[in-house]
Amino acid sequence: MIDDLQQKLELSRLELASAQLETQEKATLQQQEVGKMQLYTQIASSKLSTAQARVESLRRVRCEKDGFEERQQKLRKDRICTMIGAE
């Protein structure tokens, strides 16, 4: 009977050690995944910032182009008016 109890005690200790090791392994894997997620978040944030900067740059170019085209049309109208007035 004492031998049975000692065997059960030893088995319980082995099971406990195994469970503790498994818990440590899972904690390590969790930390690795958290690190990956933080890295992915940083990459996504960087890509978003880059895309937003591109959109802003294109918007500025478009505004400048629109302003240039408006100035060209005004100059054409002024020239036509000048030509008509000169005749």
Phi and psi in degrees as GROMACS dihedral restraints (atoms count N, CA, C in turn):
[ dihedral_restraints ]
;  ai    aj    ak    al  type     phi  dphi    fc
    3     4     5     6     1   -65.3    20    10
    4     5     6     7     1   -38.4    20    10
    6     7     8     9     1   -61.5    20    10
    7     8     9    10     1   -40.5    20    10
    9    10    11    12     1   -62.7    20    10
   10    11    12    13     1   -42.7    20    10
   12    13    14    15     1   -66.1    20    10
   13    14    15    16     1   -41.0    20    10
   15    16    17    18     1   -64.5    20    10
   16    17    18    19     1   -38.8    20    10
   18    19    20    21     1   -65.6    20    10
   19    20    21    22     1   -43.3    20    10
   21    22    23    24     1   -63.9    20    10
   22    23    24    25     1   -41.3    20    10
   24    25    26    27     1   -62.6    20    10
   25    26    27    28     1   -45.8    20    10
   27    28    29    30     1   -64.1    20    10
   28    29    30    31     1   -41.2    20    10
   30    31    32    33     1   -63.2    20    10
   31    32    33    34     1   -42.1    20    10
   33    34    35    36     1   -63.4    20    10
   34    35    36    37     1   -39.5    20    10
   36    37    38    39     1   -64.5    20    10
   37    38    39    40     1   -41.7    20    10
   39    40    41    42     1   -64.6    20    10
   40    41    42    43     1   -41.7    20    10
   42    43    44    45     1   -64.2    20    10
   43    44    45    46     1   -40.9    20    10
   45    46    47    48     1   -62.9    20    10
   46    47    48    49     1   -45.7    20    10
   48    49    50    51     1   -61.9    20    10
   49    50    51    52     1   -40.8    20    10
   51    52    53    54     1   -64.4    20    10
   52    53    54    55     1   -42.9    20    10
   54    55    56    57     1   -65.1    20    10
   55    56    57    58     1   -39.1    20    10
   57    58    59    60     1   -65.8    20    10
   58    59    60    61     1   -40.8    20    10
   60    61    62    63     1   -64.3    20    10
   61    62    63    64     1   -42.8    20    10
   63    64    65    66     1   -63.4    20    10
   64    65    66    67     1   -39.3    20    10
   66    67    68    69     1   -63.8    20    10
   67    68    69    70     1   -42.2    20    10
   69    70    71    72     1   -63.6    20    10
   70    71    72    73     1   -42.1    20    10
   72    73    74    75     1   -62.7    20    10
   73    74    75    76     1   -42.8    20    10
   75    76    77    78     1   -67.8    20    10
   76    77    78    79     1   -36.3    20    10
   78    79    80    81     1   -64.9    20    10
   79    80    81    82     1   -40.0    20    10
   81    82    83    84     1   -64.0    20    10
   82    83    84    85     1   -44.2    20    10
   84    85    86    87     1   -63.1    20    10
   85    86    87    88     1   -38.9    20    10
   87    88    89    90     1   -63.0    20    10
   88    89    90    91     1   -44.0    20    10
   90    91    92    93     1   -61.8    20    10
   91    92    93    94     1   -39.1    20    10
   93    94    95    96     1   -63.5    20    10
   94    95    96    97     1   -42.6    20    10
   96    97    98    99     1   -66.5    20    10
   97    98    99   100     1   -38.5    20    10
   99   100   101   102     1   -62.4    20    10
  100   101   102   103     1   -42.2    20    10
  102   103   104   105     1   -62.0    20    10
  103   104   105   106     1   -42.8    20    10
  105   106   107   108     1   -62.1    20    10
  106   107   108   109     1   -43.8    20    10
  108   109   110   111     1   -62.7    20    10
  109   110   111   112     1   -40.4    20    10
  111   112   113   114     1   -63.6    20    10
  112   113   114   115     1   -41.1    20    10
  114   115   116   117     1   -64.2    20    10
  115   116   117   118     1   -45.3    20    10
  117   118   119   120     1   -62.0    20    10
  118   119   120   121     1   -37.5    20    10
  120   121   122   123     1   -65.1    20    10
  121   122   123   124     1   -42.0    20    10
  123   124   125   126     1   -63.5    20    10
  124   125   126   127     1   -42.4    20    10
  126   127   128   129     1   -63.1    20    10
  127   128   129   130     1   -45.7    20    10
  129   130   131   132     1   -62.8    20    10
  130   131   132   133     1   -40.6    20    10
  132   133   134   135     1   -63.8    20    10
  133   134   135   136     1   -41.0    20    10
  135   136   137   138     1   -64.3    20    10
  136   137   138   139     1   -44.1    20    10
  138   139   140   141     1   -63.9    20    10
  139   140   141   142     1   -39.0    20    10
  141   142   143   144     1   -63.8    20    10
  142   143   144   145     1   -44.4    20    10
  144   145   146   147     1   -61.4    20    10
  145   146   147   148     1   -41.7    20    10
  147   148   149   150     1   -62.8    20    10
  148   149   150   151     1   -45.2    20    10
  150   151   152   153     1   -63.8    20    10
  151   152   153   154     1   -41.4    20    10
  153   154   155   156     1   -64.1    20    10
  154   155   156   157     1   -38.6    20    10
  156   157   158   159     1   -65.2    20    10
  157   158   159   160     1   -39.6    20    10
  159   160   161   162     1   -64.0    20    10
  160   161   162   163     1   -44.0    20    10
  162   163   164   165     1   -61.6    20    10
  163   164   165   166     1   -44.4    20    10
  165   166   167   168     1   -62.7    20    10
  166   167   168   169     1   -41.1    20    10
  168   169   170   171     1   -63.5    20    10
  169   170   171   172     1   -45.5    20    10
  171   172   173   174     1   -64.1    20    10
  172   173   174   175     1   -36.9    20    10
  174   175   176   177     1   -63.6    20    10
  175   176   177   178     1   -42.4    20    10
  177   178   179   180     1   -63.9    20    10
  178   179   180   181     1   -43.5    20    10
  180   181   182   183     1   -60.8    20    10
  181   182   183   184     1   -42.2    20    10
  183   184   185   186     1   -63.9    20    10
  184   185   186   187     1   -43.0    20    10
  186   187   188   189     1   -63.1    20    10
  187   188   189   190     1   -42.5    20    10
  189   190   191   192     1   -63.9    20    10
  190   191   192   193     1   -40.8    20    10
  192   193   194   195     1   -64.4    20    10
  193   194   195   196     1   -44.1    20    10
  195   196   197   198     1   -61.7    20    10
  196   197   198   199     1   -42.8    20    10
  198   199   200   201     1   -64.3    20    10
  199   200   201   202     1   -39.2    20    10
  201   202   203   204     1   -64.1    20    10
  202   203   204   205     1   -44.6    20    10
  204   205   206   207     1   -64.1    20    10
  205   206   207   208     1   -38.0    20    10
  207   208   209   210     1   -64.5    20    10
  208   209   210   211     1   -42.1    20    10
  210   211   212   213     1   -64.1    20    10
  211   212   213   214     1   -39.3    20    10
  213   214   215   216     1   -63.1    20    10
  214   215   216   217     1   -43.8    20    10
  216   217   218   219     1   -63.2    20    10
  217   218   219   220     1   -41.0    20    10
  219   220   221   222     1   -63.2    20    10
  220   221   222   223     1   -43.2    20    10
  222   223   224   225     1   -61.5    20    10
  223   224   225   226     1   -41.7    20    10
  225   226   227   228     1   -61.0    20    10
  226   227   228   229     1   -44.4    20    10
  228   229   230   231     1   -62.5    20    10
  229   230   231   232     1   -43.0    20    10
  231   232   233   234     1   -62.0    20    10
  232   233   234   235     1   -41.9    20    10
  234   235   236   237     1   -63.9    20    10
  235   236   237   238     1   -42.8    20    10
  237   238   239   240     1   -62.9    20    10
  238   239   240   241     1   -44.5    20    10
  240   241   242   243     1   -63.2    20    10
  241   242   243   244     1   -38.5    20    10
  243   244   245   246     1   -65.3    20    10
  244   245   246   247     1   -43.6    20    10
  246   247   248   249     1   -65.0    20    10
  247   248   249   250     1   -41.3    20    10
  249   250   251   252     1   -67.0    20    10
  250   251   252   253     1   -39.7    20    10
  252   253   254   255     1   -68.0    20    10
  253   254   255   256     1   -28.5    20    10
  255   256   257   258     1   -77.5    20    10
  256   257   258   259     1   -22.9    20    10
